Amino acid sequence: MKKTYPAASLALLFSVSAFAATPPNTLIVVQSLDDIVSLDPAESNELSSIQTVPSLYQRLVQPNRDNPEQLDAILLEDWQADATNKTLTVRIKENAKFASGNPVRPEDIIFSYQRAVVMNKSPAFILNILGWNKENIAQQFEKTGDRTLKIKWSADISPDVALNLLSTPIASVVDEKLVTPNIKNNDFGNAWLKMHSAGSGAYSLKVYQPNQAIVMAANPHVSTGEAKIPSIIIKNVPDPASRRLLIQQGDADIARELGADQTAALKNSAGVRVENIPSAEQDYMAFNTGNSANPLLKNPALWEAARYLVDYEGITRDLLKGQYFIHQSFLPVGLPGALENNPYKFDPAKAKEILANAGIKDAHFTLDVENKPPYITIAQSLQASFAQGGIKVELLPAAGSQVYSRVRARQHQAAIRFWIPDYFDAHSNASAFAFNDGKSSTVAWLNGWDIPQLSQTTLKAVAEPDKAKRAQMYTAMQEELQRSSPYVFMAQGQNQVVLRDNVKGYQQGLNADMVYYDRVTK
């Protein structure tokens, strides 16, 4: 049956003042969308896009909604793993179709993985872990039937890790037949997919207007069960106070990213409820050691002093009011093997002593930060607390997309960033923070940190078959980066999402891509 799009819903796209009581067949979500660079799953790597892509696309396997350490077959009927030959043989569901109505074929999987690797956009390093690169990606697949495919990898990793990698958003399967006519200048359809969708998820993209709204309609062909609510509008409302007003008045169904004060004020409001959802978000500050304009950034003494100039308690307890808690290692609490000790406290005298012993004078740096809570709030706190240690911090606030672009171009001196694991394995974060092969867009590479020994340790850890030994290796890596690295790990998030009382069935998990709208009713 053809879906119609309510005219009242379309009117909501263009201004906050256009909001009225939400239509019964449309879910209205208000949040900031200014961080989005692209909705192409091979490029999406920002919070808002990663939250959106899973509604539009599916992967071969995805984390179970209730127990994300368990993988569920989504586009697959079954699979067989061969650890010795490093292969997966997969069988696609007979009823797996894209929103276009085209069946999901082995060719679509091959096309999706090849384009992601060859384009080499920001999240491509996840697939590089398999040993895939531009030169060898074409040799990694063998179609063995109309619905069967053999997938190969060369890296020294187990089938379990390989499946975890293929459960990430960049491994989303796109409709080759729909994308191919929209390829321009050998871009694999990237320009078109920034603004359109070609997936098999519960929804398809009807309208995307950057910095305004994302509009999705239920996909009647989805093999995992059609969405219960026909339409979703995710509206860009940059001001948290405006988002609070819209949800409080009933002009929105779900509100995200409210400031701590706005959320606290809503806890006793009629008609709404605040849900506290564990998050794997790690907030940290990174120094770009490769920035030649400021050689101080590569000095380990600056890194050490910085650890004593963060007012951890003030940020998490007083400013962010429980939306975050102190966490000082690169594996988030909730992920197996996370180190939960927090050895650093705010101590300006200690920081001054470290700087003096290192002969550092006139310390200063610029700090790129997204101009929205909690990041700007954290940055303002850091500016004040670092001043107490004699370090001048100049804030460079900007829209999320601008900050992403500067960091990816390695133009920053320092930046406040966040990281969320791409899959439930310690290697997800270790391969970002402790690995730099000089070509993959890892956090270490983006910050110019040359770490050949740590990179080798990271590869050894992911290849270690003994779980206990592997856990010990990750503990040692966390301790090393906690002690000396260009990262200052500060806090871990606790998502607070505000919903109207009539909204039922919404689910969200520890990772950013675990946002589920398809079972929502109201």
ROROLUM-457137 format. One record per residue (C-alpha): residue number from 1; residue in one letter; x, y, z. Coordinates in nm, 4 decimals, padded with zeros to 6 digits. Example, Ala and Ser with C-alpha at 12.3 -4.5 7.8 and 13.67 -1.06 7.14 Angstrom:
BEGIN
SITE   seq   type          X          Y          Z
SITE     1      A    01.2300   -00.4500    00.7800
SITE     2      S    01.3670   -00.1060    00.7140
***
This chain:
BEGIN
SITE   seq   type          X          Y          Z
SITE     1      M    00.0000    00.0000    00.0000
SITE     2      K    00.1367    00.3397   -00.0926
SITE     3      K    00.2168    00.5637    00.2034
SITE     4      T    00.0867    00.9196    00.2010
SITE     5      Y    00.2690    01.1976    00.3768
SITE     6      P    00.0520    01.4248    00.5937
SITE     7      A    00.0449    01.7861    00.4776
SITE     8      A    00.0430    01.8999    00.8390
SITE     9      S    00.3659    01.7098    00.8927
SITE    10      L    00.5334    01.8747    00.5939
SITE    11      A    00.4477    02.2150    00.7354
SITE    12      L    00.6504    02.1303    01.0436
SITE    13      L    00.9700    02.1291    00.8413
SITE    14      F    01.0147    02.4954    00.7960
SITE    15      S    00.9885    02.6772    01.1266
SITE    16      V    00.9554    02.6165    01.4950
SITE    17      S    00.6527    02.8451    01.4950
SITE    18      A    00.4800    02.5988    01.2608
SITE    19      F    00.4594    02.3341    01.5311
SITE    20      A    00.1126    02.2249    01.6346
SITE    21      A   -00.0171    01.9239    01.8227
SITE    22      T    00.1658    01.6318    01.6701
SITE    23      P   -00.0318    01.4223    01.4185
SITE    24      P   -00.1195    01.0726    01.5433
SITE    25      N    00.0613    00.9027    01.2552
SITE    26      T    00.3805    01.1131    01.2803
SITE    27      L    00.6519    01.1079    01.5447
SITE    28      I    00.8132    01.4472    01.6009
SITE    29      V    01.1665    01.4427    01.7431
SITE    30      V    01.3483    01.7667    01.8288
SITE    31      Q    01.7254    01.7851    01.8628
SITE    32      S    02.0275    01.9568    01.7095
SITE    33      L    02.1234    01.8300    01.3635
SITE    34      D    02.4048    02.0703    01.2818
SITE    35      D    02.6747    01.8047    01.3193
SITE    36      I    02.5612    01.6024    01.0174
SITE    37      V    02.8115    01.5840    00.7316
SITE    38      S    02.6364    01.3097    00.5350
SITE    39      L    02.3638    01.0457    00.5559
SITE    40      D    02.5640    00.8100    00.3325
SITE    41      P    02.6333    00.5133    00.5646
SITE    42      A    02.9853    00.4851    00.4208
SITE    43      E    03.0569    00.8398    00.5384
SITE    44      S    02.8297    00.8988    00.8377
SITE    45      N    03.0322    00.9229    01.1553
SITE    46      E    02.8631    01.1987    01.3535
SITE    47      L    02.6250    01.1497    01.6435
SITE    48      S    02.3071    01.2665    01.4687
SITE    49      S    02.3758    01.0752    01.1468
SITE    50      I    02.4759    00.7579    01.3313
SITE    51      Q    02.1482    00.7796    01.5252
SITE    52      T    01.9555    00.8125    01.1970
SITE    53      V    02.1265    00.5687    00.9592
SITE    54      P    01.9997    00.2503    01.1375
SITE    55      S    01.6403    00.3501    01.0630
SITE    56      L    01.7260    00.3711    00.6922
SITE    57      Y    01.9684    00.0825    00.6438
SITE    58      Q    02.0301   -00.2691    00.7681
SITE    59      R    02.3436   -00.4780    00.8096
SITE    60      L    02.3974   -00.8495    00.7694
SITE    61      V    02.4012   -00.8834    01.1462
SITE    62      Q    02.3278   -00.6290    01.4186
SITE    63      P    02.3544   -00.6219    01.7988
SITE    64      N    02.0564   -00.7600    01.9860
SITE    65      R    01.8493   -00.4735    02.1260
SITE    66      D    01.8453   -00.6132    02.4785
SITE    67      N    02.1875   -00.7787    02.4892
SITE    68      P    02.4233   -00.6049    02.2440
SITE    69      E    02.7042   -00.8547    02.3013
SITE    70      Q    02.4827   -01.0988    02.1059
SITE    71      L    02.4492   -01.0572    01.7285
SITE    72      D    02.1180   -01.1136    01.5492
SITE    73      A    02.0849   -01.2073    01.1825
SITE    74      I    01.9072   -00.9209    01.0044
SITE    75      L    01.9541   -00.9526    00.6279
SITE    76      L    02.0816   -01.3068    00.6645
SITE    77      E    01.9071   -01.6379    00.6915
SITE    78      D    02.2230   -01.7963    00.8282
SITE    79      W    02.6032   -01.7866    00.8109
SITE    80      Q    02.8995   -02.0189    00.8539
SITE    81      A    03.2397   -01.9091    00.9809
SITE    82      D    03.5740   -02.0678    00.8941
SITE    83      A    03.8459   -01.9400    01.1288
SITE    84      T    04.1239   -02.1295    00.9529
SITE    85      N    04.0526   -01.9857    00.6085
SITE    86      K    03.9235   -01.6539    00.7430
SITE    87      T    03.5922   -01.6637    00.5622
SITE    88      L    03.2226   -01.6168    00.6267
SITE    89      T    02.9721   -01.7867    00.3991
SITE    90      V    02.6408   -01.6035    00.4236
SITE    91      R    02.2902   -01.6740    00.2965
SITE    92      I    02.0593   -01.3766    00.2384
SITE    93      K    01.6954   -01.3981    00.3503
SITE    94      E    01.4634   -01.4813    00.0641
SITE    95      N    01.2311   -01.1928    00.1558
SITE    96      A    01.5038   -00.9318    00.2112
SITE    97      K    01.4166   -00.6258    00.0025
SITE    98      F    01.5164   -00.2625   -00.0187
SITE    99      A    01.2644    00.0192    00.0184
SITE   100      S    01.2702    00.0430   -00.3622
SITE   101      G    01.1296   -00.3095   -00.3794
SITE   102      N    01.4540   -00.4458   -00.5246
SITE   103      P    01.5688   -00.7732   -00.3651
SITE   104      V    01.8878   -00.7705   -00.1581
SITE   105      R    02.1513   -00.9597   -00.3609
SITE   106      P    02.5126   -01.0663   -00.3058
SITE   107      E    02.6043   -00.7933   -00.5569
SITE   108      D    02.4589   -00.5296   -00.3224
SITE   109      I    02.6738   -00.6498   -00.0330
SITE   110      I    02.9856   -00.6503   -00.2516
SITE   111      F    02.9061   -00.3027   -00.3862
SITE   112      S    02.8404   -00.1658   -00.0367
SITE   113      Y    03.1653   -00.2913    00.1121
SITE   114      Q    03.3755   -00.1976   -00.1898
SITE   115      R    03.2465    00.1587   -00.2050
SITE   116      A    03.3018    00.2062    00.1688
SITE   117      V    03.6625    00.0909    00.1478
SITE   118      V    03.7540    00.2643   -00.1784
SITE   119      M    03.5989    00.5996   -00.0831
SITE   120      N    03.7896    00.5788    00.2460
SITE   121      K    03.5721    00.8245    00.4344
SITE   122      S    03.6059    00.8838    00.8070
SITE   123      P    03.4641    00.5499    00.9367
SITE   124      A    03.6483    00.3369    00.6772
SITE   125      F    03.9148    00.2427    00.9318
SITE   126      I    03.6602    00.0016    01.0830
SITE   127      L    03.6616   -00.2125    00.7676
SITE   128      N    04.0376   -00.1667    00.7285
SITE   129      I    04.0716   -00.3765    01.0453
SITE   130      L    03.9699   -00.6771    00.8333
SITE   131      G    04.2789   -00.6167    00.6220
SITE   132      W    04.0667   -00.4626    00.3464
SITE   133      N    04.2064   -00.1738    00.1443
SITE   134      K    04.1605   -00.0136   -00.1981
SITE   135      E    04.4053   -00.2535   -00.3595
SITE   136      N    04.2619   -00.5839   -00.2346
SITE   137      I    03.8926   -00.5214   -00.1671
SITE   138      A    03.7784   -00.6594   -00.5045
SITE   139      Q    03.9324   -00.9975   -00.4216
SITE   140      Q    03.7514   -01.0432   -00.0894
SITE   141      F    03.4206   -01.1766   -00.2247
SITE   142      E    03.2974   -01.4810   -00.4102
SITE   143      K    02.9355   -01.5090   -00.5152
SITE   144      T    02.8401   -01.8742   -00.4736
SITE   145      G    02.4677   -01.8566   -00.5531
SITE   146      D    02.1745   -01.6239   -00.6071
SITE   147      R    02.1548   -01.5616   -00.2331
SITE   148      T    02.4922   -01.6837   -00.1086
SITE   149      L    02.8262   -01.5101   -00.0767
SITE   150      K    03.1682   -01.5932    00.0624
SITE   151      I    03.3367   -01.3030    00.2414
SITE   152      K    03.7113   -01.3190    00.3079
SITE   153      W    03.9558   -01.1230    00.5231
SITE   154      S    04.3319   -01.1265    00.5630
SITE   155      A    04.3865   -00.9698    00.9051
SITE   156      D    04.4730   -01.1882    01.2008
SITE   157      I    04.1322   -01.1667    01.3711
SITE   158      S    03.8691   -01.4206    01.4694
SITE   159      P    03.5325   -01.4670    01.2947
SITE   160      D    03.3668   -01.3197    01.6053
SITE   161      V    03.5585   -00.9942    01.5639
SITE   162      A    03.4937   -00.9983    01.1874
SITE   163      L    03.1199   -01.0280    01.2503
SITE   164      N    03.1370   -00.7465    01.5043
SITE   165      L    03.3015   -00.5266    01.2432
SITE   166      L    03.0299   -00.6121    00.9906
SITE   167      S    02.7646   -00.5178    01.2464
SITE   168      T    02.8666   -00.1498    01.2361
SITE   169      P    02.6855    00.1294    01.0453
SITE   170      I    02.9551    00.1558    00.7772
SITE   171      A    02.8729   -00.2065    00.6879
SITE   172      S    02.5150   -00.1083    00.5991
SITE   173      V    02.3988   -00.2588    00.2720
SITE   174      V    02.2892   -00.0176   -00.0006
SITE   175      D    02.0783   -00.0811   -00.3102
SITE   176      E    02.3267   -00.0959   -00.6003
SITE   177      K    02.0532   -00.0763   -00.8652
SITE   178      L    01.9157    00.2445   -00.7127
SITE   179      V    02.2530    00.4075   -00.6462
SITE   180      T    02.4278    00.3287   -00.9767
SITE   181      P    02.2302    00.5762   -01.1948
SITE   182      N    02.3219    00.8479   -00.9447
SITE   183      I    02.7001    00.7973   -00.9601
SITE   184      K    02.8809    01.1135   -01.0706
SITE   185      N    03.2537    01.1390   -01.1400
SITE   186      N    03.3219    00.7915   -00.9982
SITE   187      D    03.1931    00.8940   -00.6546
SITE   188      F    03.0013    00.5664   -00.5939
SITE   189      G    02.6868    00.7776   -00.5533
SITE   190      N    02.8270    00.9512   -00.2455
SITE   191      A    02.6987    01.2988   -00.3355
SITE   192      W    02.3496    01.1601   -00.3950
SITE   193      L    02.3457    00.9445   -00.0813
SITE   194      K    02.4340    01.2412    00.1374
SITE   195      M    02.0747    01.3561    00.0816
SITE   196      H    01.8869    01.0375   -00.0175
SITE   197      S    01.8571    00.6812    00.1077
SITE   198      A    01.8889    00.3449   -00.0649
SITE   199      G    01.8437    00.1018    00.2195
SITE   200      S    01.6278   -00.1774    00.3545
SITE   201      G    01.5626   -00.0344    00.7012
SITE   202      A    01.2308    00.0240    00.8699
SITE   203      Y    01.2145    00.3708    00.7108
SITE   204      S    01.3217    00.5452    00.3911
SITE   205      L    01.4326    00.9052    00.3592
SITE   206      K    01.1694    01.1340    00.2083
SITE   207      V    01.3233    01.4748    00.2752
SITE   208      Y    01.6548    01.5861    00.4193
SITE   209      Q    01.7120    01.9581    00.4474
SITE   210      P    02.0487    02.0214    00.6170
SITE   211      N    02.0178    02.2126    00.9418
SITE   212      Q    01.6383    02.1928    00.9172
SITE   213      A    01.4881    01.8453    00.9254
SITE   214      I    01.5043    01.4778    00.8403
SITE   215      V    01.1766    01.3259    00.7219
SITE   216      M    01.1320    00.9479    00.7052
SITE   217      A    00.8425    00.7281    00.5964
SITE   218      A    00.7824    00.3631    00.6872
SITE   219      N    00.9236    00.1097    00.4431
SITE   220      P    00.6536   -00.1471    00.3562
SITE   221      H    00.9150   -00.3918    00.2236
SITE   222      V    01.1265   -00.4267    00.5392
SITE   223      S    01.1848   -00.7950    00.6191
SITE   224      T    01.2030   -00.7495    00.9967
SITE   225      G    00.8501   -00.6107    01.0380
SITE   226      E    00.6966   -00.2848    00.9219
SITE   227      A    00.7313    00.0155    01.1526
SITE   228      K    00.4310    00.0877    01.3722
SITE   229      I    00.4308    00.4624    01.3166
SITE   230      P    00.4157    00.5722    00.9503
SITE   231      S    00.6215    00.8928    00.9580
SITE   232      I    00.9052    01.0484    01.1549
SITE   233      I    01.0240    01.4075    01.1468
SITE   234      I    01.3510    01.4831    01.3212
SITE   235      K    01.3499    01.8597    01.3502
SITE   236      N    01.6617    02.0690    01.3986
SITE   237      V    01.5992    02.2928    01.6991
SITE   238      P    01.9418    02.4280    01.7987
SITE   239      D    01.8339    02.5957    02.1223
SITE   240      P    01.7858    02.3526    02.4155
SITE   241      A    01.5398    02.5913    02.5824
SITE   242      S    01.3226    02.5829    02.2683
SITE   243      R    01.3353    02.2034    02.2654
SITE   244      R    01.2226    02.2004    02.6285
SITE   245      L    00.9293    02.4292    02.5484
SITE   246      L    00.8201    02.2194    02.2496
SITE   247      I    00.8165    01.8913    02.4436
SITE   248      Q    00.6525    02.0525    02.7454
SITE   249      Q    00.3708    02.1988    02.5353
SITE   250      G    00.3119    01.8738    02.3472
SITE   251      D    00.4389    02.0130    02.0162
SITE   252      A    00.7079    01.7422    02.0043
SITE   253      D    00.6996    01.3755    02.1039
SITE   254      I    01.0680    01.3232    02.1873
SITE   255      A    01.3360    01.5764    02.2825
SITE   256      R    01.7087    01.5054    02.2897
SITE   257      E    02.0191    01.6879    02.4078
SITE   258      L    01.8503    01.9112    02.6591
SITE   259      G    02.0822    02.0889    02.8967
SITE   260      A    02.1028    01.9682    03.2537
SITE   261      D    01.8895    02.2606    03.3753
SITE   262      Q    01.6169    02.1977    03.1157
SITE   263      T    01.5995    01.8264    03.1951
SITE   264      A    01.5889    01.8881    03.5700
SITE   265      A    01.3008    02.1336    03.5235
SITE   266      L    01.0995    01.8757    03.3277
SITE   267      K    01.1253    01.5920    03.5780
SITE   268      N    00.8107    01.7035    03.7602
SITE   269      S    00.6216    01.8372    03.4575
SITE   270      A    00.2852    01.6883    03.3674
SITE   271      G    00.2596    01.4955    03.0425
SITE   272      V    00.6292    01.4129    03.0026
SITE   273      R    00.8790    01.1649    03.1399
SITE   274      V    01.2575    01.1711    03.1496
SITE   275      E    01.4301    00.8437    03.0677
SITE   276      N    01.7868    00.7896    03.1862
SITE   277      I    01.9672    00.5680    02.9345
SITE   278      P    02.3238    00.4418    02.9819
SITE   279      S    02.5579    00.5688    02.7122
SITE   280      A    02.8997    00.4566    02.5924
SITE   281      E    02.9877    00.8156    02.4991
SITE   282      Q    03.3382    00.9077    02.6117
SITE   283      D    03.4158    01.2799    02.6307
SITE   284      Y    03.7823    01.3690    02.6058
SITE   285      M    04.0208    01.6432    02.5032
SITE   286      A    04.2828    01.5629    02.2413
SITE   287      F    04.6043    01.7495    02.1598
SITE   288      N    04.7070    01.7470    01.7941
SITE   289      T    05.0718    01.6482    01.8268
SITE   290      G    05.1223    01.6991    01.4541
SITE   291      N    05.0271    02.0687    01.4561
SITE   292      S    05.3514    02.2497    01.3669
SITE   293      A    05.2051    02.5869    01.4664
SITE   294      N    05.2261    02.4874    01.8327
SITE   295      P    05.5139    02.2458    01.9130
SITE   296      L    05.4101    02.2428    02.2793
SITE   297      L    05.1241    02.0067    02.1921
SITE   298      K    05.3612    01.7106    02.1503
SITE   299      N    05.5220    01.7599    02.4923
SITE   300      P    05.4178    01.4805    02.7368
SITE   301      A    05.4585    01.7262    03.0242
SITE   302      L    05.1680    01.9299    02.8849
SITE   303      W    04.9587    01.6121    02.8620
SITE   304      E    05.0376    01.5248    03.2236
SITE   305      A    04.9694    01.8764    03.3538
SITE   306      A    04.6395    01.8853    03.1655
SITE   307      R    04.5175    01.5819    03.3606
SITE   308      Y    04.5392    01.7888    03.6789
SITE   309      L    04.3660    02.0935    03.5306
SITE   310      V    04.0273    01.9386    03.4616
SITE   311      D    03.7672    02.0097    03.7294
SITE   312      Y    03.6145    01.6644    03.6950
SITE   313      E    03.3767    01.6993    03.9901
SITE   314      G    03.2665    02.0482    03.8930
SITE   315      I    03.1916    01.9455    03.5351
SITE   316      T    03.0034    01.6222    03.6036
SITE   317      R    02.8275    01.7058    03.9288
SITE   318      D    02.7733    02.0825    03.9243
SITE   319      L    02.7575    02.1810    03.5561
SITE   320      L    02.6151    01.8698    03.3926
SITE   321      K    02.4148    01.7582    03.6967
SITE   322      G    02.4502    01.3851    03.6617
SITE   323      Q    02.4169    01.3635    03.2845
SITE   324      Y    02.7808    01.2506    03.2894
SITE   325      F    03.0075    01.0786    03.5398
SITE   326      I    03.3859    01.0836    03.5807
SITE   327      H    03.5621    00.8211    03.3718
SITE   328      Q    03.9313    00.8367    03.2824
SITE   329      S    04.0085    00.5452    03.0516
SITE   330      F    03.9357    00.4741    02.6871
SITE   331      L    03.6958    00.1803    02.7376
SITE   332      P    03.3546    00.2948    02.8628
SITE   333      V    03.1856    00.1397    03.1614
SITE   334      G    02.9481   -00.1248    03.0247
SITE   335      L    03.1972   -00.2580    02.7729
SITE   336      P    03.3746   -00.5762    02.8862
SITE   337      G    03.7203   -00.4998    03.0298
SITE   338      A    03.6668   -00.1309    03.1097
SITE   339      L    03.9162    00.0127    03.3609
SITE   340      E    03.7113    00.2024    03.6177
SITE   341      N    03.9773    00.3697    03.8350
SITE   342      N    04.0003    00.7506    03.8199
SITE   343      P    04.3477    00.8540    03.9445
SITE   344      Y    04.3392    01.2239    03.8514
SITE   345      K    04.1833    01.5131    04.0408
SITE   346      F    04.1806    01.8882    03.9896
SITE   347      D    04.5132    02.0120    04.1298
SITE   348      P    04.6453    02.3371    03.9752
SITE   349      A    04.9509    02.3429    04.2062
SITE   350      K    05.0531    01.9974    04.0826
SITE   351      A    05.0057    02.1060    03.7212
SITE   352      K    05.2211    02.4173    03.7729
SITE   353      E    05.4943    02.2022    03.9248
SITE   354      I    05.4909    01.9661    03.6251
SITE   355      L    05.5110    02.2563    03.3793
SITE   356      A    05.7908    02.4268    03.5752
SITE   357      N    05.9982    02.1081    03.5960
SITE   358      A    05.9636    02.0711    03.2190
SITE   359      G    06.0676    02.4332    03.1617
SITE   360      I    05.7361    02.5177    02.9990
SITE   361      K    05.6449    02.8872    03.0070
SITE   362      D    05.3750    03.0861    02.8310
SITE   363      A    05.1688    02.7737    02.7669
SITE   364      H    04.8705    02.8278    02.5406
SITE   365      F    04.6597    02.6536    02.2773
SITE   366      T    04.3347    02.6905    02.0842
SITE   367      L    04.0485    02.4535    02.1602
SITE   368      D    03.7952    02.3568    01.8930
SITE   369      V    03.4536    02.2782    02.0376
SITE   370      E    03.0976    02.2272    01.9203
SITE   371      N    02.8901    02.5285    02.0175
SITE   372      K    02.6240    02.3300    02.2012
SITE   373      P    02.5868    02.1572    02.5368
SITE   374      P    02.7533    01.9722    02.6924
SITE   375      Y    03.0666    02.0443    02.4877
SITE   376      I    03.0669    02.4237    02.5117
SITE   377      T    02.9906    02.3932    02.8833
SITE   378      I    03.2894    02.1632    02.9311
SITE   379      A    03.5104    02.3939    02.7215
SITE   380      Q    03.4234    02.7003    02.9284
SITE   381      S    03.5054    02.5083    03.2449
SITE   382      L    03.8397    02.3986    03.0988
SITE   383      Q    03.9244    02.7527    02.9951
SITE   384      A    03.8762    02.8686    03.3540
SITE   385      S    04.0468    02.5744    03.5250
SITE   386      F    04.3476    02.5714    03.2894
SITE   387      A    04.3974    02.9418    03.3602
SITE   388      Q    04.4483    02.8507    03.7260
SITE   389      G    04.7407    02.6347    03.6143
SITE   390      G    04.8901    02.9133    03.4034
SITE   391      I    04.7724    02.7805    03.0636
SITE   392      K    04.5783    03.0116    02.8331
SITE   393      V    04.3062    02.8378    02.6336
SITE   394      E    04.1385    03.0183    02.3429
SITE   395      L    03.8013    02.8668    02.2566
SITE   396      L    03.7032    02.8191    01.8911
SITE   397      P    03.3310    02.7348    01.9087
SITE   398      A    03.1600    02.6302    01.5859
SITE   399      A    02.8815    02.4151    01.4473
SITE   400      G    02.9418    02.0436    01.4810
SITE   401      S    03.0002    01.9912    01.1081
SITE   402      Q    03.2706    02.2613    01.1091
SITE   403      V    03.4475    02.1058    01.4072
SITE   404      Y    03.4358    01.7638    01.2416
SITE   405      S    03.5821    01.9095    00.9208
SITE   406      R    03.8684    02.0858    01.1016
SITE   407      V    03.9597    01.7797    01.3074
SITE   408      R    03.9424    01.5482    01.0044
SITE   409      A    04.1704    01.7909    00.8187
SITE   410      R    04.3995    01.7884    01.1264
SITE   411      Q    04.3868    02.1676    01.1456
SITE   412      H    04.3073    02.1852    01.5177
SITE   413      Q    04.5507    02.2414    01.8027
SITE   414      A    04.3267    02.0791    02.0610
SITE   415      A    03.9642    01.9723    02.0490
SITE   416      I    03.6923    01.8468    02.2782
SITE   417      R    03.5588    01.5339    02.1169
SITE   418      F    03.3495    01.2331    02.2046
SITE   419      W    03.3819    00.8705    02.1018
SITE   420      I    03.1303    00.5894    02.1060
SITE   421      P    03.2349    00.2288    02.0319
SITE   422      D    03.1400    00.1042    01.6893
SITE   423      Y    03.0826   -00.2504    01.8179
SITE   424      F    03.0893   -00.4370    02.1477
SITE   425      D    03.4525   -00.5345    02.1636
SITE   426      A    03.7489   -00.3643    02.3320
SITE   427      H    03.9218   -00.3460    01.9946
SITE   428      S    03.6657   -00.0892    01.8818
SITE   429      N    03.8152    00.1758    02.1095
SITE   430      A    04.1702    00.0409    02.1160
SITE   431      S    04.1895    00.0578    01.7365
SITE   432      A    04.0817    00.4225    01.7534
SITE   433      F    04.2959    00.5547    02.0374
SITE   434      A    04.5988    00.3210    02.0390
SITE   435      F    04.6500    00.2458    01.6717
SITE   436      N    04.8060    00.4544    01.3957
SITE   437      D    04.9238    00.2873    01.0762
SITE   438      G    04.9701    00.6204    00.9008
SITE   439      K    04.6745    00.5796    00.6682
SITE   440      S    04.3611    00.4882    00.8646
SITE   441      S    04.1543    00.7762    01.0037
SITE   442      T    04.1854    00.6696    01.3662
SITE   443      V    04.1781    00.9150    01.6568
SITE   444      A    04.5539    00.8641    01.6968
SITE   445      W    04.6132    00.9480    01.3296
SITE   446      L    04.3871    01.2534    01.3416
SITE   447      N    04.5977    01.3835    01.6304
SITE   448      G    04.9329    01.3002    01.4746
SITE   449      W    05.0368    01.0570    01.7471
SITE   450      D    05.3097    00.8263    01.6140
SITE   451      I    05.2859    00.5028    01.8160
SITE   452      P    05.4346    00.2034    01.6307
SITE   453      Q    05.4772   -00.0064    01.9480
SITE   454      L    05.1249    00.0567    02.0744
SITE   455      S    04.9893   -00.0104    01.7270
SITE   456      Q    05.1607   -00.3498    01.7263
SITE   457      T    05.0222   -00.4231    02.0731
SITE   458      T    04.6736   -00.3385    01.9474
SITE   459      L    04.7102   -00.5858    01.6615
SITE   460      K    04.8402   -00.8543    01.8975
SITE   461      A    04.5480   -00.8006    02.1349
SITE   462      V    04.2804   -00.8438    01.8683
SITE   463      A    04.4525   -01.1608    01.7457
SITE   464      E    04.4905   -01.3142    02.0930
SITE   465      P    04.2622   -01.6214    02.1186
SITE   466      D    04.2880   -01.6533    02.4967
SITE   467      K    04.0192   -01.4285    02.6466
SITE   468      A    04.1974   -01.3815    02.9803
SITE   469      K    04.5276   -01.2850    02.8161
SITE   470      R    04.3445   -01.0546    02.5784
SITE   471      A    04.1704   -00.8803    02.8698
SITE   472      Q    04.5083   -00.8295    03.0420
SITE   473      M    04.6487   -00.6678    02.7290
SITE   474      Y    04.3614   -00.4199    02.7115
SITE   475      T    04.4000   -00.3383    03.0815
SITE   476      A    04.7682   -00.2569    03.0260
SITE   477      M    04.6839   -00.0426    02.7227
SITE   478      Q    04.4230    00.1528    02.9155
SITE   479      E    04.6699    00.2152    03.1961
SITE   480      E    04.9363    00.3351    02.9527
SITE   481      L    04.7072    00.5804    02.7747
SITE   482      Q    04.5647    00.6950    03.1050
SITE   483      R    04.9161    00.7736    03.2258
SITE   484      S    05.0686    00.9291    02.9123
SITE   485      S    04.8915    01.0098    02.5872
SITE   486      P    04.7683    01.3243    02.4094
SITE   487      Y    04.4165    01.2426    02.5313
SITE   488      V    04.2599    01.3606    02.8547
SITE   489      F    03.9636    01.1313    02.9236
SITE   490      M    03.7140    01.3212    03.1354
SITE   491      A    03.3624    01.1820    03.1491
SITE   492      Q    03.1162    00.9222    03.0260
SITE   493      G    02.7630    01.0099    02.9296
SITE   494      Q    02.4246    00.9091    03.0612
SITE   495      N    02.1615    00.9946    02.8016
SITE   496      Q    01.8531    01.1731    02.9228
SITE   497      V    01.5748    01.1607    02.6661
SITE   498      V    01.2445    01.3365    02.7288
SITE   499      L    00.9270    01.1754    02.5918
SITE   500      R    00.5603    01.2618    02.6040
SITE   501      D    00.3667    01.0197    02.8247
SITE   502      N    00.1754    00.8749    02.5284
SITE   503      V    00.4930    00.7661    02.3469
SITE   504      K    00.5447    00.3928    02.3960
SITE   505      G    00.7931    00.1404    02.2572
SITE   506      Y    01.0909    00.3715    02.2148
SITE   507      Q    01.4214    00.1962    02.2777
SITE   508      Q    01.7801    00.3158    02.2919
SITE   509      G    02.0998    00.1300    02.3760
SITE   510      L    02.4513    00.2002    02.4969
SITE   511      N    02.5890    00.2878    02.1523
SITE   512      A    02.4903    00.5791    01.9293
SITE   513      D    02.3530    00.3577    01.6522
SITE   514      M    02.1206    00.1774    01.8947
SITE   515      V    01.8253    00.4135    01.8459
SITE   516      Y    01.5067    00.2275    01.7578
SITE   517      Y    01.1927    00.4028    01.6330
SITE   518      D    01.0214    00.1143    01.4530
SITE   519      R    00.8221   -00.0113    01.7543
SITE   520      V    00.7085    00.3325    01.8705
SITE   521      T    00.3382    00.4000    01.9107
SITE   522      K    00.1493    00.6927    02.0566
***
